[in-house]
Amino acid sequence: MNMKNFCVILAGGKGRRLWPSSRDKYPKQFIDFFGTGRTQLQSTVDRFQKFIPTGNVYVCTNQEFAALVREQLPELPERNILVEPVNRNTAPSVAWATMRILSAEPEASIIIAPSDQCVVNEELFRQNMETSLGYVSQNNVLVAMGVKPTRPEPGYGYIQLGDPSSKPDVYRVKSFTEKPEREFAQMFMESGEFCWNTGIFLANARFLIRSFELVLPEVLRNLKNEKPSYTYEEELEYVAKNYPSYPNLSLDYTILERCSDVYVMKCNFGWADLGTWHAIYEFMQKGDHANVIVDSKVLLDESHNNIIKLPKGRLGVISGLDGYIVAEEGNVLLICKKSDSSALVKKYASEVGMKYGEEYT
């Protein structure tokens, strides 16, 4: 393994589009959604540990989930878990992780990845990542990993391919479009010029930190100016005091949309974002009458095109249902039309929380 390759996994999200299975205090990245014996976070770390040294895997989260991360990833050193003192979206946490990695390895190349994705061909995934790591180690660019769209999915981001680079399957990014209307998603897919944005990005650490410096205020980098040889404890103390001064910005907005040297690699490892019920339905293998049953006991009659997820020990008998989500977890049962449901499910979770209390969200 190349000791100069690192990975930063983002594990601080609430996951409300997958409610009620994903809860505010126990969101999707920390649950064994498919009954494999490993949570989504653990599966993500397993995937990267095949080609990234364990000591080079970092996880960004917040105070609410720090104990869950430590419980599920006991193999990670304490300093590899970065716990935000206040929630500030993905850009500040990745900037902090990049600073910590850069102080340990000035020649580092970094993969930034969500903690809740499905990958079909893990060997091809490894090959694509290692190829891209090699590219960013030699070039001051940001590379987004893209996959060919298989349907007009409005819940994903789309990357338009521009001019090809000197590297096969790597293109300069022409444009980004986040969650387009379905008719535009259809046009993007049919044009052949667009990839889905997997949310996985790579860059060398020096280029990445310079990109952050163009956008983010001088909050954390002042630490090195004040104390060039600061200790781990001094870093934590400084972050606790100064981190709240960071703006609440996403990585996409901060780097992808503002950096001039952004490329996309066309990949074919089979991918799905586990953020929505509809996306999981489209990704998974269909059973009889195009139903998807996720680790559940169900008896179906004259029911089609549904996705069903029930707790252990529950049996569902469903008759005459077509195109629905049926999801139960704890004290909540959700029955909702499946089509373009991501915004609706998030809305329902918020409304339930306001009307009945946080115990239901």
Salt bridges, closest charged atoms under 4 A:
ASP24 OD2 - ARG16 NH2 2.64
ASP46 OD1 - ARG38 NH2 2.89
GLU64 OE1 - LYS14 NZ 2.90
GLU78 OE2 - ARG70 NH2 2.90
GLU107 OE2 - ARG206 NH1 3.16
ASP116 OD2 - LYS28 NZ 2.84
GLU122 OE2 - ARG47 NE 3.27
GLU122 OE1 - LYS50 NZ 2.89
GLU123 OE2 - ARG126 NH2 2.34
GLU130 OE1 - ARG126 NH1 2.50
GLU153 OE1 - ARG151 NE 3.22
GLU153 OE1 - HIS278 ND1 3.38
GLU218 OE2 - ARG221 NH2 3.78
GLU234 OE2 - LYS227 NZ 3.33
GLU235 OE2 - ARG100 NH2 2.65
ASP261 OD1 - ARG172 NH2 3.98
ASP273 OD2 - ARG17 NH2 3.97
GLU282 OE2 - HIS278 NE2 3.54
ASP295 OD1 - LYS312 NZ 2.83
GLU328 OE2 - ARG314 NH2 2.81
ASP340 OD1 - ARG182 NH2 2.45
GLU351 OE2 - LYS347 NZ 3.19
